């Protein structure tokens, strides 16, 4: 009878036990892969934009779980868990790219529609529309202040944390463009504001981005950039309480300050 040395037997037992149990890093990799797959499979935008990548993520995760339940090595489990996470990340990237392309297409179509409406409006008599546009701008203005005539663009112009204009603002902006074209001596200061969600630095940057979005649209519709001044005030100067969703929506706004007929703008805040 052959006797196996005790130290060899101990190594064999240790090796067998090591093959049956996952190391902590394997468990962590599996949990991370599960969370990533769960997030993409429950996102309708990801499922619509990258279904094949979601399927691959699920297949790789299933294989990693099978290996963890039987005699698969920890290295194999980590490998397939990693593949699942990568497929999930690729699916989300494809979804974001698709959404950005859709958003760009919508904006381009809306801009084309506005430009067409503007060209149609130009066919009408300037004399006929001049008084009407003056009345429209005055009626839309919040008040006559020491900064000049101030017009506020919508109560719900921007979503929280976003600088893209809502489509409801386009009609008002079209009237503004018509007014500025008929009154070429007028200049405007576009002031951006946010609610108090987020840090002061983030809000300041976001408020300027919102004002710049409006300015860019005016330029796209033919207004000379030299006639436009852009400034952001962050969450300063709220017009409503930030304690409610309605109040925060009102504070997410852009104000248009008009110069006098000589092109002189009033003082900033």
NUTI-465317 format. One record per residue (C-alpha): residue in one letter; residue number from 1; x, y, z. Coordinates in steps of 0.1 Angstrom, whole numbers. Example, Ala and Ser with C-alpha at 12.3 -4.5 7.8 and 13.67 -1.06 7.14 Angstrom:
// residues 2
+------+------+-------+-------+-------+
| figu | vomi |     x |     y |     z |
+------+------+-------+-------+-------+
|    a |    1 |   123 |   -45 |    78 |
|    s |    2 |   137 |   -11 |    71 |
+------+------+-------+-------+-------+
//
This chain:
// residues 269
+------+------+-------+-------+-------+
| figu | vomi |     x |     y |     z |
+------+------+-------+-------+-------+
|    x |    1 |     0 |     0 |     0 |
|    x |    2 |    14 |    34 |   -10 |
|    x |    3 |    12 |    61 |    17 |
|    x |    4 |     7 |    96 |     6 |
|    x |    5 |    28 |   121 |    26 |
|    x |    6 |     6 |   143 |    48 |
|    x |    7 |    17 |   176 |    31 |
|    x |    8 |     7 |   163 |    -3 |
|    x |    9 |   -27 |   152 |    10 |
|    x |   10 |   -32 |   186 |    25 |
|    x |   11 |   -25 |   203 |    -8 |
|    x |   12 |   -49 |   181 |   -26 |
|    x |   13 |   -77 |   188 |    -1 |
|    x |   14 |   -70 |   225 |    -3 |
|    x |   15 |   -71 |   224 |   -41 |
|    x |   16 |  -104 |   206 |   -41 |
|    x |   17 |  -120 |   230 |   -17 |
|    x |   18 |  -106 |   260 |   -36 |
|    x |   19 |  -123 |   246 |   -68 |
|    x |   20 |  -157 |   244 |   -51 |
|    x |   21 |  -158 |   279 |   -36 |
|    x |   22 |  -156 |   313 |   -53 |
|    x |   23 |  -132 |   339 |   -41 |
|    x |   24 |  -146 |   372 |   -28 |
|    x |   25 |  -135 |   389 |   -60 |
|    x |   26 |  -156 |   365 |   -81 |
|    x |   27 |  -187 |   371 |   -59 |
|    x |   28 |  -182 |   409 |   -63 |
|    x |   29 |  -178 |   405 |  -101 |
|    x |   30 |  -209 |   385 |  -103 |
|    x |   31 |  -230 |   409 |   -82 |
|    x |   32 |  -217 |   439 |  -103 |
|    x |   33 |  -226 |   421 |  -135 |
|    x |   34 |  -261 |   413 |  -122 |
|    x |   35 |  -267 |   450 |  -113 |
|    x |   36 |  -254 |   462 |  -147 |
|    x |   37 |  -276 |   437 |  -166 |
|    x |   38 |  -307 |   446 |  -144 |
|    x |   39 |  -303 |   483 |  -152 |
|    x |   40 |  -301 |   479 |  -190 |
|    x |   41 |  -329 |   452 |  -193 |
|    x |   42 |  -353 |   475 |  -174 |
|    x |   43 |  -345 |   506 |  -195 |
|    x |   44 |  -369 |   507 |  -225 |
|    x |   45 |  -346 |   531 |  -244 |
|    x |   46 |  -317 |   507 |  -241 |
|    x |   47 |  -339 |   477 |  -251 |
|    x |   48 |  -350 |   496 |  -282 |
|    x |   49 |  -316 |   509 |  -293 |
|    x |   50 |  -294 |   479 |  -285 |
|    x |   51 |  -314 |   446 |  -280 |
|    x |   52 |  -286 |   424 |  -292 |
|    x |   53 |  -261 |   438 |  -267 |
|    x |   54 |  -286 |   433 |  -239 |
|    x |   55 |  -291 |   397 |  -250 |
|    x |   56 |  -253 |   391 |  -250 |
|    x |   57 |  -250 |   406 |  -216 |
|    x |   58 |  -277 |   383 |  -203 |
|    x |   59 |  -261 |   352 |  -219 |
|    x |   60 |  -227 |   360 |  -205 |
|    x |   61 |  -242 |   366 |  -170 |
|    x |   62 |  -261 |   333 |  -172 |
|    x |   63 |  -229 |   315 |  -181 |
|    x |   64 |  -210 |   331 |  -152 |
|    x |   65 |  -238 |   320 |  -128 |
|    x |   66 |  -238 |   285 |  -141 |
|    x |   67 |  -200 |   283 |  -137 |
|    x |   68 |  -203 |   296 |  -101 |
|    x |   69 |  -229 |   269 |   -92 |
|    x |   70 |  -208 |   239 |  -104 |
|    x |   71 |  -171 |   233 |  -109 |
|    x |   72 |  -162 |   264 |  -128 |
|    x |   73 |  -130 |   282 |  -117 |
|    x |   74 |  -131 |   317 |  -102 |
|    x |   75 |  -112 |   330 |  -132 |
|    x |   76 |  -139 |   317 |  -156 |
|    x |   77 |  -167 |   333 |  -135 |
|    x |   78 |  -149 |   366 |  -134 |
|    x |   79 |  -143 |   364 |  -172 |
|    x |   80 |  -179 |   359 |  -181 |
|    x |   81 |  -191 |   384 |  -155 |
|    x |   82 |  -167 |   410 |  -171 |
|    x |   83 |  -181 |   402 |  -205 |
|    x |   84 |  -216 |   407 |  -193 |
|    x |   85 |  -207 |   441 |  -178 |
|    x |   86 |  -190 |   452 |  -210 |
|    x |   87 |  -220 |   442 |  -231 |
|    x |   88 |  -243 |   461 |  -208 |
|    x |   89 |  -220 |   492 |  -210 |
|    x |   90 |  -219 |   490 |  -248 |
|    x |   91 |  -257 |   487 |  -249 |
|    x |   92 |  -261 |   518 |  -227 |
|    x |   93 |  -236 |   537 |  -249 |
|    x |   94 |  -255 |   527 |  -281 |
|    x |   95 |  -287 |   539 |  -264 |
|    x |   96 |  -272 |   573 |  -255 |
|    x |   97 |  -259 |   577 |  -290 |
|    x |   98 |  -293 |   569 |  -304 |
|    x |   99 |  -311 |   593 |  -281 |
|    x |  100 |  -287 |   621 |  -289 |
|    x |  101 |  -292 |   615 |  -326 |
|    x |  102 |  -329 |   616 |  -322 |
|    x |  103 |  -327 |   648 |  -302 |
|    x |  104 |  -305 |   664 |  -328 |
|    x |  105 |  -329 |   654 |  -356 |
|    x |  106 |  -359 |   668 |  -337 |
|    x |  107 |  -341 |   701 |  -331 |
|    x |  108 |  -330 |   704 |  -367 |
|    x |  109 |  -366 |   697 |  -379 |
|    x |  110 |  -380 |   722 |  -355 |
|    x |  111 |  -354 |   748 |  -366 |
|    x |  112 |  -364 |   742 |  -402 |
|    x |  113 |  -400 |   747 |  -393 |
|    x |  114 |  -393 |   779 |  -375 |
|    x |  115 |  -372 |   792 |  -404 |
|    x |  116 |  -400 |   784 |  -428 |
|    x |  117 |  -425 |   802 |  -406 |
|    x |  118 |  -402 |   832 |  -405 |
|    x |  119 |  -398 |   833 |  -443 |
|    x |  120 |  -436 |   832 |  -446 |
|    x |  121 |  -440 |   860 |  -421 |
|    x |  122 |  -415 |   882 |  -440 |
|    x |  123 |  -438 |   881 |  -470 |
|    x |  124 |  -463 |   903 |  -451 |
|    x |  125 |  -460 |   940 |  -450 |
|    x |  126 |  -435 |   954 |  -424 |
|    x |  127 |  -458 |   984 |  -419 |
|    x |  128 |  -488 |   961 |  -413 |
|    x |  129 |  -469 |   940 |  -387 |
|    x |  130 |  -448 |   966 |  -369 |
|    x |  131 |  -475 |   979 |  -346 |
|    x |  132 |  -488 |   944 |  -339 |
|    x |  133 |  -454 |   931 |  -330 |
|    x |  134 |  -448 |   960 |  -307 |
|    x |  135 |  -480 |   952 |  -289 |
|    x |  136 |  -471 |   915 |  -287 |
|    x |  137 |  -437 |   922 |  -271 |
|    x |  138 |  -452 |   946 |  -247 |
|    x |  139 |  -479 |   922 |  -237 |
|    x |  140 |  -454 |   894 |  -232 |
|    x |  141 |  -431 |   915 |  -210 |
|    x |  142 |  -432 |   909 |  -173 |
|    x |  143 |  -427 |   946 |  -165 |
|    x |  144 |  -409 |   978 |  -173 |
|    x |  145 |  -379 |   979 |  -149 |
|    x |  146 |  -347 |   999 |  -145 |
|    x |  147 |  -331 |   972 |  -166 |
|    x |  148 |  -355 |   980 |  -195 |
|    x |  149 |  -385 |   961 |  -209 |
|    x |  150 |  -382 |   925 |  -196 |
|    x |  151 |  -399 |   895 |  -212 |
|    x |  152 |  -399 |   861 |  -195 |
|    x |  153 |  -399 |   830 |  -216 |
|    x |  154 |  -424 |   806 |  -201 |
|    x |  155 |  -429 |   791 |  -167 |
|    x |  156 |  -418 |   756 |  -177 |
|    x |  157 |  -393 |   764 |  -204 |
|    x |  158 |  -366 |   739 |  -192 |
|    x |  159 |  -366 |   705 |  -175 |
|    x |  160 |  -346 |   703 |  -143 |
|    x |  161 |  -309 |   700 |  -150 |
|    x |  162 |  -313 |   705 |  -187 |
|    x |  163 |  -305 |   734 |  -211 |
|    x |  164 |  -326 |   723 |  -240 |
|    x |  165 |  -357 |   744 |  -248 |
|    x |  166 |  -391 |   730 |  -246 |
|    x |  167 |  -410 |   731 |  -280 |
|    x |  168 |  -436 |   754 |  -263 |
|    x |  169 |  -410 |   783 |  -264 |
|    x |  170 |  -407 |   783 |  -301 |
|    x |  171 |  -438 |   804 |  -309 |
|    x |  172 |  -427 |   831 |  -285 |
|    x |  173 |  -391 |   831 |  -299 |
|    x |  174 |  -404 |   834 |  -334 |
|    x |  175 |  -423 |   866 |  -325 |
|    x |  176 |  -391 |   878 |  -308 |
|    x |  177 |  -371 |   873 |  -340 |
|    x |  178 |  -397 |   891 |  -361 |
|    x |  179 |  -396 |   920 |  -337 |
|    x |  180 |  -358 |   922 |  -337 |
|    x |  181 |  -357 |   920 |  -375 |
|    x |  182 |  -382 |   949 |  -379 |
|    x |  183 |  -363 |   969 |  -352 |
|    x |  184 |  -327 |   964 |  -362 |
|    x |  185 |  -315 |   991 |  -337 |
|    x |  186 |  -327 |   971 |  -308 |
|    x |  187 |  -304 |   949 |  -288 |
|    x |  188 |  -312 |   922 |  -261 |
|    x |  189 |  -296 |   908 |  -230 |
|    x |  190 |  -306 |   872 |  -225 |
|    x |  191 |  -305 |   862 |  -188 |
|    x |  192 |  -306 |   826 |  -176 |
|    x |  193 |  -319 |   814 |  -143 |
|    x |  194 |  -322 |   780 |  -125 |
|    x |  195 |  -340 |   766 |   -95 |
|    x |  196 |  -319 |   758 |   -64 |
|    x |  197 |  -314 |   721 |   -72 |
|    x |  198 |  -277 |   714 |   -73 |
|    x |  199 |  -246 |   733 |   -62 |
|    x |  200 |  -242 |   771 |   -68 |
|    x |  201 |  -214 |   765 |   -93 |
|    x |  202 |  -235 |   740 |  -113 |
|    x |  203 |  -265 |   763 |  -113 |
|    x |  204 |  -244 |   792 |  -125 |
|    x |  205 |  -230 |   772 |  -154 |
|    x |  206 |  -265 |   758 |  -163 |
|    x |  207 |  -281 |   792 |  -162 |
|    x |  208 |  -256 |   805 |  -187 |
|    x |  209 |  -261 |   774 |  -209 |
|    x |  210 |  -298 |   781 |  -209 |
|    x |  211 |  -294 |   817 |  -220 |
|    x |  212 |  -269 |   806 |  -246 |
|    x |  213 |  -294 |   781 |  -260 |
|    x |  214 |  -319 |   809 |  -266 |
|    x |  215 |  -292 |   831 |  -281 |
|    x |  216 |  -280 |   803 |  -305 |
|    x |  217 |  -315 |   798 |  -317 |
|    x |  218 |  -319 |   836 |  -324 |
|    x |  219 |  -286 |   836 |  -343 |
|    x |  220 |  -298 |   805 |  -363 |
|    x |  221 |  -329 |   824 |  -373 |
|    x |  222 |  -309 |   854 |  -386 |
|    x |  223 |  -302 |   877 |  -356 |
|    x |  224 |  -267 |   892 |  -356 |
|    x |  225 |  -247 |   878 |  -326 |
|    x |  226 |  -234 |   914 |  -320 |
|    x |  227 |  -269 |   924 |  -309 |
|    x |  228 |  -271 |   897 |  -282 |
|    x |  229 |  -256 |   897 |  -248 |
|    x |  230 |  -257 |   865 |  -227 |
|    x |  231 |  -254 |   862 |  -189 |
|    x |  232 |  -263 |   836 |  -163 |
|    x |  233 |  -274 |   842 |  -127 |
|    x |  234 |  -277 |   807 |  -114 |
|    x |  235 |  -303 |   803 |   -87 |
|    x |  236 |  -302 |   840 |   -77 |
|    x |  237 |  -333 |   862 |   -81 |
|    x |  238 |  -360 |   835 |   -79 |
|    x |  239 |  -395 |   845 |   -89 |
|    x |  240 |  -412 |   818 |   -69 |
|    x |  241 |  -405 |   796 |   -38 |
|    x |  242 |  -382 |   767 |   -46 |
|    x |  243 |  -400 |   745 |   -20 |
|    x |  244 |  -425 |   732 |   -46 |
|    x |  245 |  -421 |   716 |   -80 |
|    x |  246 |  -443 |   744 |   -95 |
|    x |  247 |  -421 |   771 |   -80 |
|    x |  248 |  -389 |   755 |   -92 |
|    x |  249 |  -404 |   752 |  -127 |
|    x |  250 |  -411 |   789 |  -127 |
|    x |  251 |  -375 |   797 |  -116 |
|    x |  252 |  -361 |   776 |  -145 |
|    x |  253 |  -365 |   805 |  -169 |
|    x |  254 |  -349 |   829 |  -193 |
|    x |  255 |  -355 |   866 |  -193 |
|    x |  256 |  -351 |   888 |  -224 |
|    x |  257 |  -341 |   924 |  -216 |
|    x |  258 |  -347 |   949 |  -245 |
|    x |  259 |  -326 |   979 |  -252 |
|    x |  260 |  -341 |  1013 |  -259 |
|    x |  261 |  -346 |  1024 |  -295 |
|    x |  262 |  -310 |  1037 |  -296 |
|    x |  263 |  -296 |  1002 |  -287 |
|    x |  264 |  -287 |  1011 |  -251 |
|    x |  265 |  -292 |   983 |  -226 |
|    x |  266 |  -301 |   990 |  -190 |
|    x |  267 |  -277 |   980 |  -162 |
|    x |  268 |  -273 |   943 |  -152 |
|    x |  269 |  -285 |   930 |  -119 |
+------+------+-------+-------+-------+
//
